[in-house]
Amino acid sequence: MTKYCDQFGFTADAIKARLALLGLDARDHALGEQLQREVIVPELEQIAAAFYAELLRHPQMRHFLDNDALIESLKRTQKNY
Protein backbone atom coordinates (compact mmCIF):
# COMPACT_ATOMS: atom_id res chain seq x y z
CA MET A 1 0.00 0.00 0.00
CA THR A 2 1.08 3.56 -0.59
CA LYS A 3 0.63 6.68 1.49
CA TYR A 4 -2.22 7.62 -0.86
CA CYS A 5 -3.97 4.34 -0.14
CA ASP A 6 -3.74 5.17 3.55
CA GLN A 7 -4.81 8.76 3.00
CA PHE A 8 -7.94 7.81 1.06
CA GLY A 9 -8.87 4.72 3.05
CA PHE A 10 -7.93 2.06 0.53
CA THR A 11 -7.15 -0.65 3.02
CA ALA A 12 -6.87 -4.28 1.98
CA ASP A 13 -10.37 -4.91 3.33
CA ALA A 14 -11.83 -1.87 1.55
CA ILE A 15 -10.26 -2.95 -1.74
CA LYS A 16 -11.62 -6.50 -1.34
CA ALA A 17 -15.09 -5.11 -0.66
CA ARG A 18 -14.99 -2.91 -3.78
CA LEU A 19 -13.77 -5.79 -5.92
CA ALA A 20 -16.53 -8.03 -4.55
CA LEU A 21 -19.08 -5.33 -5.34
CA LEU A 22 -17.89 -5.44 -8.95
CA GLY A 23 -17.92 -9.25 -8.99
CA LEU A 24 -14.13 -9.48 -9.39
CA ASP A 25 -12.14 -12.24 -7.72
CA ALA A 26 -8.65 -13.76 -7.59
CA ARG A 27 -9.01 -15.19 -11.10
CA ASP A 28 -9.76 -11.71 -12.47
CA HIS A 29 -6.74 -10.37 -10.60
CA ALA A 30 -4.54 -13.02 -12.20
CA LEU A 31 -5.96 -12.18 -15.64
CA GLY A 32 -5.29 -8.48 -15.00
CA GLU A 33 -1.69 -9.23 -14.11
CA GLN A 34 -1.33 -11.35 -17.25
CA LEU A 35 -2.83 -8.55 -19.37
CA GLN A 36 -0.41 -6.06 -17.87
CA ARG A 37 2.59 -8.34 -18.35
CA GLU A 38 1.82 -9.59 -21.86
CA VAL A 39 0.00 -6.66 -23.49
CA ILE A 40 0.36 -3.38 -21.64
CA VAL A 41 4.02 -3.40 -20.58
CA PRO A 42 5.37 -4.36 -24.03
CA GLU A 43 3.28 -1.60 -25.65
CA LEU A 44 3.58 1.02 -22.92
CA GLU A 45 5.43 3.62 -24.98
CA GLN A 46 2.90 3.36 -27.81
CA ILE A 47 -0.01 3.49 -25.38
CA ALA A 48 1.37 6.63 -23.70
CA ALA A 49 2.07 8.27 -27.07
CA ALA A 50 -1.49 7.58 -28.25
CA PHE A 51 -2.91 8.81 -24.95
CA TYR A 52 -1.11 12.14 -25.10
CA ALA A 53 -1.83 12.54 -28.81
CA GLU A 54 -5.52 12.17 -27.99
CA LEU A 55 -5.30 14.68 -25.14
CA LEU A 56 -3.53 17.19 -27.40
CA ARG A 57 -6.41 17.03 -29.88
CA HIS A 58 -8.47 19.00 -27.34
CA PRO A 59 -7.68 22.73 -27.00
CA GLN A 60 -8.52 22.79 -23.29
CA MET A 61 -5.92 20.07 -22.64
CA ARG A 62 -3.24 21.76 -24.75
CA HIS A 63 -3.40 24.58 -22.21
CA PHE A 64 -2.06 22.20 -19.52
CA LEU A 65 0.30 20.23 -21.77
CA ASP A 66 2.02 23.24 -23.25
CA ASN A 67 5.49 21.90 -24.02
CA ASP A 68 7.18 18.75 -25.26
CA ALA A 69 9.47 18.45 -22.23
CA LEU A 70 6.48 18.28 -19.90
CA ILE A 71 4.78 15.62 -22.02
CA GLU A 72 7.95 13.51 -22.16
CA SER A 73 8.33 13.83 -18.39
CA LEU A 74 4.74 12.68 -17.88
CA LYS A 75 5.29 9.71 -20.19
CA ARG A 76 8.39 8.69 -18.20
CA THR A 77 6.46 9.02 -14.95
CA GLN A 78 3.69 6.76 -16.26
CA LYS A 79 6.20 4.22 -17.55
CA ASN A 80 7.99 4.11 -14.20
CA TYR A 81 4.72 3.71 -12.34
C-alpha positions in Angstrom: 0.0 0.0 0.0 1.1 3.6 -0.6 0.6 6.7 1.5 -2.2 7.6 -0.9 -4.0 4.3 -0.1 -3.7 5.2 3.6 -4.8 8.8 3.0 -7.9 7.8 1.1 -8.9 4.7 3.1 -7.9 2.1 0.5 -7.2 -0.6 3.0 -6.9 -4.3 2.0 -10.4 -4.9 3.3 -11.8 -1.9 1.5 -10.3 -2.9 -1.7 -11.6 -6.5 -1.3 -15.1 -5.1 -0.7 -15.0 -2.9 -3.8 -13.8 -5.8 -5.9 -16.5 -8.0 -4.6 -19.1 -5.3 -5.3 -17.9 -5.4 -9.0 -17.9 -9.2 -9.0 -14.1 -9.5 -9.4 -12.1 -12.2 -7.7 -8.7 -13.8 -7.6 -9.0 -15.2 -11.1 -9.8 -11.7 -12.5 -6.7 -10.4 -10.6 -4.5 -13.0 -12.2 -6.0 -12.2 -15.6 -5.3 -8.5 -15.0 -1.7 -9.2 -14.1 -1.3 -11.3 -17.3 -2.8 -8.5 -19.4 -0.4 -6.1 -17.9 2.6 -8.3 -18.3 1.8 -9.6 -21.9 0.0 -6.7 -23.5 0.4 -3.4 -21.6 4.0 -3.4 -20.6 5.4 -4.4 -24.0 3.3 -1.6 -25.6 3.6 1.0 -22.9 5.4 3.6 -25.0 2.9 3.4 -27.8 0.0 3.5 -25.4 1.4 6.6 -23.7 2.1 8.3 -27.1 -1.5 7.6 -28.3 -2.9 8.8 -24.9 -1.1 12.1 -25.1 -1.8 12.5 -28.8 -5.5 12.2 -28.0 -5.3 14.7 -25.1 -3.5 17.2 -27.4 -6.4 17.0 -29.9 -8.5 19.0 -27.3 -7.7 22.7 -27.0 -8.5 22.8 -23.3 -5.9 20.1 -22.6 -3.2 21.8 -24.8 -3.4 24.6 -22.2 -2.1 22.2 -19.5 0.3 20.2 -21.8 2.0 23.2 -23.3 5.5 21.9 -24.0 7.2 18.8 -25.3 9.5 18.5 -22.2 6.5 18.3 -19.9 4.8 15.6 -22.0 7.9 13.5 -22.2 8.3 13.8 -18.4 4.7 12.7 -17.9 5.3 9.7 -20.2 8.4 8.7 -18.2 6.5 9.0 -14.9 3.7 6.8 -16.3 6.2 4.2 -17.6 8.0 4.1 -14.2 4.7 3.7 -12.3 
